[in-house]
């Protein structure tokens, strides 16, 4: 049975759909897990515990976004070597990815764990949820090695065309995660610490399964000692591709931390409502995130093969798909938002009503901006795939500037709704830069190919 998809051969739309579907199913599974996780915490631990977990999201993304941005850049080089049919280069790229990731994980863990509480306090985390938020996030940071292992291996498998296997192991991870959530939170009464432990244990197991499967089923991933001999070329290329992506993620996350600080000023009930609304957003964002992975690897393999004409066709297919999905997403948030949010938010009727109202305000504003939101995935990931990751850094900087500006200016004028406009403003600003960059680079590539002919 064929285990991977060659993205340099065949009709782009068919390949994109075939490759994206397992990733999207994986995102659905992940979202169902996140939904179950939030529901278990909210219902069995309480509204304040849900707010404590929710307030850690931006800081968690700041740390892991940097790490996963780097490893994502590493896998782009793997995809390009795959497209160029360079198996030895592919093996060296994978080996260098492992070494560099191990170094980065050690550094991130050593820095992030002791600084968890001071940073949470610095972003105005409410005092009544500060200790729980610290407990949850410190455990998550301590388990960085487990989440990094799974994400690196999943990225490598996808970069060589196998988007199915990470799905299977993700399903195993999420089922185990929910089981452990129930065990740790309900009978053992471990609250947010139990939710964090369940996460890192399940991710560790899925990462080990990915390693075992990759070594057994893919000859090109069976590494030998000489592949780990560090070479300047691979270091240089990996950091050229990965560092802008990592900085983009962290810069974007920095803007989200400032946004979280503005949100924290509205109290635990509003934070809980915003957290519940984010769960709804995550549902409709799944295809976009899946398409992002597809576009990066599609562009990466075809760049390695010298097929920029296929890169352009892939982008056109991606834009058609997001146009259709964005329309559905808007309708879903407006009409299905409140019923879904009510699944997470329970307790005092007055507090619940306040939380649901805040969450629906966020979703109603979001509904107008799903097209620019999804367009980011197409253009940003394509630029990454063709090796122009520097533009993602520029786009991330624009996102941060827009988030910070809106977070500072609008809440004082229009209240909580001002916080809700920060994300949409960031997406529109970044889109302008990335769209211009994409067409500029495609024009350059066309001229270069014409000169070579």
C-alpha positions as CSV (number, residue, x, y, z in Angstrom):
1,X,0.0,0.0,0.0
2,X,1.3,3.4,-0.9
3,X,2.2,5.3,2.2
4,X,3.2,8.7,0.9
5,X,2.0,11.2,-1.8
6,X,4.4,12.6,-4.5
7,X,3.3,16.2,-4.6
8,X,5.3,16.9,-7.8
9,X,3.1,14.6,-9.9
10,X,-0.6,14.6,-10.7
11,X,-3.4,17.2,-10.6
12,X,-2.8,19.9,-7.9
13,X,-6.4,20.1,-6.7
14,X,-6.7,16.3,-6.3
15,X,-3.3,16.1,-4.6
16,X,-4.1,19.0,-2.2
17,X,-7.4,17.5,-1.2
18,X,-5.9,14.0,-0.8
19,X,-3.0,15.3,1.3
20,X,-5.0,17.8,3.3
21,X,-7.8,15.5,4.3
22,X,-5.8,13.4,6.8
23,X,-4.3,16.5,8.3
24,X,-7.8,18.1,8.6
25,X,-9.1,14.9,10.3
26,X,-6.2,15.2,12.6
27,X,-7.1,18.7,13.4
28,X,-10.7,17.6,14.0
29,X,-9.4,15.0,16.4
30,X,-7.2,17.5,18.1
31,X,-10.1,20.0,18.4
32,X,-12.4,17.3,19.8
33,X,-9.7,16.6,22.4
34,X,-9.3,20.3,23.2
35,X,-13.1,20.5,23.5
36,X,-13.2,17.5,25.8
37,X,-10.3,18.9,27.8
38,X,-12.0,22.2,28.3
39,X,-15.3,20.6,29.0
40,X,-13.8,18.3,31.6
41,X,-11.9,21.2,33.3
42,X,-14.9,23.5,33.1
43,X,-17.5,21.1,34.4
44,X,-15.5,19.1,36.9
45,X,-13.0,21.7,38.1
46,X,-15.0,24.9,37.7
47,X,-15.2,28.1,35.7
48,X,-12.1,29.7,37.4
49,X,-10.0,26.6,36.4
50,X,-11.1,26.9,32.8
51,X,-10.1,30.6,32.9
52,X,-6.7,29.6,34.4
53,X,-6.0,27.2,31.5
54,X,-7.4,29.7,28.9
55,X,-5.2,32.5,30.1
56,X,-2.0,30.5,29.4
57,X,-2.7,30.1,25.7
58,X,-0.8,33.2,24.4
59,X,2.3,32.5,26.6
60,X,2.3,28.9,25.6
61,X,2.1,29.8,21.9
62,X,5.0,32.3,22.4
63,X,7.3,29.5,23.6
64,X,6.1,26.6,21.4
65,X,5.5,28.8,18.4
66,X,9.2,29.6,18.3
67,X,10.2,26.0,18.7
68,X,7.8,24.7,16.2
69,X,8.5,27.5,13.7
70,X,12.1,26.3,13.7
71,X,11.2,22.7,13.3
72,X,8.7,23.6,10.6
73,X,11.5,25.3,8.7
74,X,13.7,22.2,9.1
75,X,11.0,20.1,7.5
76,X,10.8,22.4,4.5
77,X,14.4,21.4,3.7
78,X,13.4,17.8,4.0
79,X,10.5,18.4,1.5
80,X,12.8,20.1,-0.9
81,X,15.3,17.2,-0.8
82,X,12.4,14.9,-1.3
83,X,11.2,16.8,-4.4
84,X,14.8,16.8,-5.8
85,X,15.0,13.0,-5.3
86,X,18.1,13.5,-3.1
87,X,17.8,10.7,-0.6
88,X,21.2,11.2,1.0
89,X,20.5,14.9,1.4
90,X,17.1,14.1,2.9
91,X,18.7,11.8,5.5
92,X,21.2,14.5,6.5
93,X,18.4,17.1,6.7
94,X,16.4,14.8,9.0
95,X,19.5,14.1,11.2
96,X,20.3,17.7,11.5
97,X,16.7,18.4,12.4
98,X,16.9,16.0,15.3
99,X,20.2,17.4,16.7
100,X,19.1,21.0,16.5
101,X,15.6,20.2,18.0
102,X,17.2,18.4,20.9
103,X,19.5,21.5,21.6
104,X,16.5,23.9,21.4
105,X,14.3,21.8,23.6
106,X,16.9,21.7,26.3
107,X,17.3,25.5,26.2
108,X,13.6,26.2,26.0
109,X,12.8,24.0,29.0
110,X,15.6,25.5,31.1
111,X,14.4,29.0,30.5
112,X,10.6,28.7,30.4
113,X,9.9,26.7,33.5
114,X,11.4,29.1,36.2
115,X,10.0,32.1,34.4
116,X,6.4,30.9,34.1
117,X,4.9,32.6,37.2
118,X,6.7,36.0,36.8
119,X,5.6,36.3,33.2
120,X,2.0,35.3,34.0
121,X,2.0,38.0,36.7
122,X,3.5,40.5,34.3
123,X,0.7,40.1,31.8
124,X,-1.9,40.9,34.6
125,X,-3.2,37.4,35.1
126,X,-6.0,37.8,37.7
127,X,-4.8,36.9,41.2
128,X,-7.6,34.4,41.7
129,X,-6.4,32.2,38.9
130,X,-2.6,32.9,38.9
131,X,-1.5,29.9,40.9
132,X,-3.6,27.5,38.8
133,X,-2.3,29.0,35.6
134,X,1.3,28.7,36.8
135,X,0.8,25.1,37.8
136,X,-0.7,24.2,34.4
137,X,1.8,26.0,32.3
138,X,4.9,25.0,34.3
139,X,4.1,21.3,33.8
140,X,3.4,21.9,30.0
141,X,6.8,23.6,29.7
142,X,8.6,20.8,31.6
143,X,7.2,18.4,29.1
144,X,8.4,20.3,26.1
145,X,10.5,17.3,24.9
146,X,7.4,15.2,24.5
147,X,5.4,17.6,22.4
148,X,8.5,18.6,20.4
149,X,9.2,14.9,19.6
150,X,5.8,14.3,18.2
151,X,5.6,17.6,16.2
152,X,9.1,17.1,14.7
153,X,8.4,13.5,13.6
154,X,4.9,14.4,12.3
155,X,6.4,17.3,10.3
156,X,9.1,15.0,8.8
157,X,6.5,12.4,7.8
158,X,4.3,15.0,6.2
159,X,7.3,16.6,4.4
160,X,8.0,13.3,2.6
161,X,4.3,13.0,1.6
162,X,2.8,10.9,4.4
163,X,0.0,12.9,6.0
164,X,-1.9,9.8,7.2
165,X,0.4,8.3,9.8
166,X,0.6,11.4,12.0
167,X,-3.2,11.3,12.0
168,X,-3.3,7.7,13.4
169,X,-0.9,8.5,16.2
170,X,-2.7,11.7,17.0
171,X,-5.9,9.8,17.4
172,X,-4.2,7.5,19.8
173,X,-2.8,10.4,21.7
174,X,-6.1,12.3,22.0
175,X,-8.0,9.3,23.1
176,X,-5.4,8.6,25.8
177,X,-5.4,12.2,26.7
178,X,-9.1,12.3,27.4
179,X,-8.9,9.1,29.4
180,X,-6.1,10.5,31.5
181,X,-8.0,13.9,31.9
182,X,-10.9,12.1,33.4
183,X,-8.8,10.0,35.7
184,X,-6.6,12.8,36.9
185,X,-9.3,15.4,37.2
186,X,-12.4,13.5,38.4
187,X,-11.4,10.8,40.9
188,X,-7.9,12.1,41.7
189,X,-8.9,15.8,41.9
190,X,-5.7,17.1,40.3
191,X,-7.6,19.9,38.5
192,X,-5.4,21.9,36.0
193,X,-2.2,20.0,37.0
194,X,-4.0,16.8,36.0
195,X,-4.9,18.2,32.6
196,X,-1.3,19.3,32.0
197,X,0.1,15.9,32.9
198,X,-2.5,14.1,30.7
199,X,-1.3,16.3,27.8
200,X,2.4,15.6,28.0
201,X,2.1,11.9,28.7
202,X,-0.1,11.3,25.7
203,X,2.1,13.4,23.5
204,X,5.2,11.5,24.6
205,X,3.6,8.2,23.7
206,X,2.5,9.4,20.2
207,X,6.0,10.8,19.6
208,X,7.6,7.4,20.4
209,X,5.1,5.7,18.1
210,X,6.0,8.0,15.2
211,X,9.7,7.3,15.7
212,X,9.2,3.6,15.7
213,X,6.9,3.7,12.6
214,X,9.2,6.0,10.6
215,X,12.2,3.8,11.2
216,X,10.4,0.7,10.2
217,X,8.4,1.7,7.2
218,X,10.5,4.4,5.4
219,X,14.0,3.5,4.3
220,X,14.8,7.1,3.6
221,X,14.3,7.8,7.4
222,X,16.7,5.1,8.5
223,X,19.6,7.1,9.6
224,X,23.2,6.1,10.2
225,X,25.9,7.6,12.4
226,X,27.5,9.5,9.5
227,X,24.3,11.3,8.8
228,X,24.6,13.1,12.2
229,X,28.0,14.5,11.2
230,X,27.2,18.2,11.4
231,X,27.7,20.2,8.2
232,X,27.7,23.9,7.8
233,X,25.4,23.8,4.7
234,X,22.6,22.1,6.6
235,X,22.9,24.3,9.6
236,X,22.8,27.4,7.4
237,X,19.9,26.3,5.3
238,X,17.8,25.1,8.3
239,X,18.3,28.3,10.1
240,X,17.7,30.3,7.0
241,X,14.4,28.6,6.5
242,X,13.4,28.0,10.2
243,X,14.6,31.1,12.0
244,X,12.2,33.6,10.2
245,X,9.3,31.2,10.8
246,X,10.2,30.8,14.5
247,X,10.6,34.6,14.9
248,X,7.3,35.1,13.1
249,X,5.5,32.8,15.4
250,X,7.1,34.4,18.5
251,X,6.5,37.9,17.3
252,X,2.9,37.0,16.6
253,X,2.6,35.4,20.0
254,X,4.1,38.5,21.7
255,X,1.3,40.5,20.2
256,X,-1.2,37.9,21.5
257,X,0.4,38.1,25.0
258,X,-0.2,41.9,25.0
259,X,-3.7,41.2,23.8
260,X,-4.2,38.7,26.6
261,X,-3.0,41.4,29.1
262,X,-5.7,43.7,27.7
263,X,-8.3,40.9,28.0
264,X,-7.2,40.0,31.6
265,X,-8.4,43.5,32.6
266,X,-12.0,42.4,31.9
267,X,-12.1,39.7,34.6
268,X,-12.4,35.9,34.9
269,X,-15.9,35.7,33.4
270,X,-15.0,37.5,30.2
271,X,-11.8,35.5,30.0
272,X,-13.8,32.3,30.3
273,X,-16.2,33.4,27.6
274,X,-13.3,34.4,25.3
275,X,-11.7,31.0,26.0
276,X,-15.0,29.2,25.1
277,X,-15.3,31.3,21.9
278,X,-11.8,30.4,20.9
279,X,-12.9,26.7,21.0
280,X,-15.5,27.5,18.4
281,X,-13.0,29.4,16.4
282,X,-10.7,26.4,16.5
283,X,-13.4,24.2,15.0
284,X,-13.7,26.4,11.9
285,X,-10.0,27.1,11.7
286,X,-9.2,23.4,11.2
287,X,-9.2,23.3,7.4
288,X,-7.1,26.4,7.2
289,X,-4.4,25.0,9.5
290,X,-4.5,21.7,7.5
291,X,-4.2,23.6,4.2
292,X,-1.2,25.5,5.7
293,X,0.8,22.3,6.2
294,X,-0.3,21.1,2.7
295,X,0.8,24.3,0.9
296,X,4.2,24.4,2.6
297,X,5.0,20.8,1.6
298,X,3.4,21.1,-1.8
299,X,5.5,24.2,-2.5
300,X,8.5,22.7,-0.9
301,X,8.5,19.5,-3.0
302,X,7.7,21.3,-6.2
303,X,10.4,23.9,-5.6
304,X,12.9,21.1,-5.2
305,X,11.7,19.7,-8.5
306,X,11.9,23.1,-10.2
307,X,8.1,23.2,-10.9
308,X,7.1,26.7,-10.0
309,X,4.2,26.4,-12.5
310,X,2.7,23.8,-10.1
311,X,3.3,26.1,-7.1
312,X,1.1,28.7,-8.8
313,X,-1.6,26.2,-9.6
314,X,-1.5,25.0,-6.0
315,X,-2.0,28.5,-4.7
316,X,-5.0,29.0,-7.0
317,X,-6.6,25.7,-5.8
318,X,-6.0,26.7,-2.2
319,X,-7.6,30.1,-2.6
320,X,-10.7,28.5,-4.1
321,X,-11.0,26.1,-1.2
322,X,-10.7,28.9,1.5
323,X,-13.3,31.0,-0.3
324,X,-15.8,28.2,0.1
325,X,-14.8,27.4,3.7
326,X,-14.7,31.0,4.9
327,X,-18.3,31.5,3.9
328,X,-19.4,28.4,6.0
329,X,-17.2,29.5,8.9
330,X,-18.9,32.8,9.2
331,X,-22.4,31.3,9.3
332,X,-21.3,28.7,11.7
333,X,-19.9,31.2,14.3
334,X,-23.0,33.4,14.2
335,X,-25.6,30.7,14.4
336,X,-23.9,27.8,16.3
337,X,-21.5,29.8,18.6
338,X,-23.7,30.1,21.7
339,X,-24.9,26.5,21.9
340,X,-21.3,25.2,21.6
341,X,-20.0,27.7,24.1
342,X,-22.6,26.7,26.6
343,X,-21.1,23.3,26.7
344,X,-18.0,24.7,28.3
345,X,-19.4,27.4,30.6
346,X,-21.3,26.3,33.7
347,X,-21.9,27.5,37.2
348,X,-23.5,30.7,38.5
349,X,-26.2,31.8,36.0
350,X,-25.1,35.5,36.1
351,X,-21.5,34.6,35.5
352,X,-22.4,32.2,32.7
353,X,-24.6,34.8,31.0
354,X,-21.7,37.3,31.1
355,X,-19.3,34.8,29.7
356,X,-21.6,33.7,26.8
357,X,-22.3,37.3,25.9
358,X,-18.6,38.1,25.7
359,X,-17.9,35.0,23.6
360,X,-20.7,35.8,21.1
361,X,-19.4,39.4,20.7
362,X,-16.1,37.9,19.7
363,X,-17.6,35.4,17.3
364,X,-19.8,38.0,15.6
365,X,-16.8,40.2,14.9
366,X,-14.7,37.3,13.8
367,X,-17.4,36.2,11.3
368,X,-16.5,39.1,9.0
369,X,-12.8,38.3,8.7
370,X,-12.5,34.6,7.9
371,X,-11.4,35.2,4.3
372,X,-8.3,37.2,5.3
373,X,-7.7,34.8,8.1
374,X,-7.6,31.7,5.8
375,X,-5.7,33.6,3.1
376,X,-2.8,33.9,5.5
377,X,-2.4,30.1,5.5
378,X,-2.1,29.9,1.7
379,X,0.3,32.8,1.0
380,X,2.5,32.4,4.1
381,X,2.9,28.7,3.8
382,X,3.7,28.9,0.1
383,X,6.4,31.5,0.7
384,X,7.8,29.2,3.4
385,X,7.8,26.2,1.0
386,X,9.6,28.0,-1.8
387,X,12.3,29.0,0.7
388,X,11.4,32.6,1.2
389,X,10.7,32.4,5.0
390,X,11.9,36.0,5.6
391,X,8.5,37.2,4.4
392,X,6.8,35.3,7.1
393,X,8.9,37.3,9.6
394,X,7.8,40.5,8.0
395,X,4.2,39.4,8.1
396,X,4.5,38.3,11.7
397,X,5.9,41.7,12.6
398,X,3.0,43.4,10.9
399,X,0.6,41.1,12.9
400,X,2.2,42.1,16.2
401,X,2.1,45.8,15.4
402,X,-1.6,45.6,14.5
403,X,-2.5,43.5,17.5
404,X,-0.6,45.8,19.9
405,X,-2.0,49.0,18.4
406,X,-5.6,47.8,18.5
407,X,-5.2,46.3,22.0
408,X,-4.0,49.6,23.3
409,X,-6.4,51.9,21.4
410,X,-9.8,50.2,20.9
411,X,-10.6,48.7,24.3
412,X,-10.6,52.1,25.9
413,X,-13.0,53.4,23.3
414,X,-15.4,50.5,22.7
415,X,-14.6,48.1,25.6
416,X,-14.3,44.3,25.2
417,X,-15.2,44.5,21.5
418,X,-11.9,46.4,21.0
419,X,-10.0,43.3,22.1
420,X,-11.9,41.3,19.5
421,X,-10.8,43.4,16.6
422,X,-7.1,42.9,17.3
423,X,-6.9,39.5,15.5
424,X,-8.7,40.6,12.4
425,X,-6.6,43.8,12.1
426,X,-3.5,41.7,12.3
427,X,-4.6,39.2,9.6
428,X,-5.5,42.0,7.1
429,X,-2.2,43.8,7.7
430,X,-0.1,40.6,7.2
431,X,-2.1,39.6,4.1
432,X,-1.3,42.8,2.3
433,X,2.5,42.2,2.8
434,X,2.4,38.4,2.0
435,X,0.2,38.7,-1.1
436,X,2.6,41.4,-2.6
437,X,5.6,39.2,-1.7
438,X,4.1,36.1,-3.3
439,X,3.4,37.7,-6.6
440,X,6.8,39.4,-6.6
441,X,8.6,36.1,-6.0
442,X,6.6,34.2,-8.6
443,X,7.4,36.9,-11.1
444,X,11.1,36.5,-10.3
445,X,10.9,32.7,-10.6
446,X,9.3,33.0,-14.0
447,X,12.0,35.3,-15.3
448,X,14.7,33.1,-13.9
449,X,13.3,30.0,-15.5
450,X,12.9,31.8,-18.9
451,X,16.6,32.8,-18.8
452,X,17.7,29.3,-18.0
453,X,15.7,28.0,-21.1
